[in-house]
Amino acid sequence: MMGLADIPVTLTIKAPNQRVDDIAVECMLGWTVRKLKQHLESVYPNSPSEDEQKLIYSGKLMDDHLTLKRNIETA
């Protein structure tokens, strides 16, 4: 049986300056925000480092150590 952490999700990543087109990223709800940042470093244009990335969901800065599921629940 698949747990919630194993559920795939598609996130739309937007650049704050709109110099880069929005991209859809496939990931799992069980990923931490840090893991998502590591993934974005390899797939996002300009390869931003983890430290340069600020991920926001519903106007709230996402915590690196929490899972995507947890960040979404508390937004």
N, C-alpha and C positions, 0 to 999 in steps of 0.2 A: 504494500500500500504506500502511496506517495504522501509524504508529509508536506506541510505548508512550505517548509524551507526548500523543497524540491520543485516548487511550482515555477515554471519559466514566466518571465514578464518581459515586456518590451517597454523601454523608457525612451522618451524623446529628450535628447540633450540639446540645450540651446546655449549659444554663446551670449554673454551679456552685452557685447558690443555689436552683435549681429554681423560681424565680418566673416563668420563661418556659418554655412547653412546648418540648419537643424539636422541631427542624425538620429536614427533609431538604433538603440543598442539592446541586444538580447542578453539577459542575465537571469539569475535565480533570486527569489525572495530571501533565501538563506545567506546570500553574499553579504559581507560587511561593506560599509561605504568605502573603506580603505581598499578592499578587493576590487570594487567597481572603479575606483580611481586608478588602480594599477592597470586594469583592463583598458580604461580610456586613454591612458598614456600610450598604449600601443595601437589603438584604432582611431583615435580622434585626430583631426588635422592639427598640425604644429606640435603634436606629441607633448602636451603640457605635463609637467611633473606633478606628482601627487601633491606636493606642497603648494603648487600654483593653483590647484583646483579648489573651488568652493562650490559644493553641490547644495542646491536649495530645493525644497519640496514644499509647496503650499506656503511660501513666504518664510519658511523656517530653515536655518542652516542645519544640514544633516550631520549627525555625530559619526566620526570615522569608525569608532569601535562598535557601533550598533549595526544590526542587520538592516537591510532595506525594509523588511517586513516591520520591524520595530520602529524605524524612522517614520514609515508611512502611517502606522497606527497612532503615533503620538503627535502627528501633524495636525 
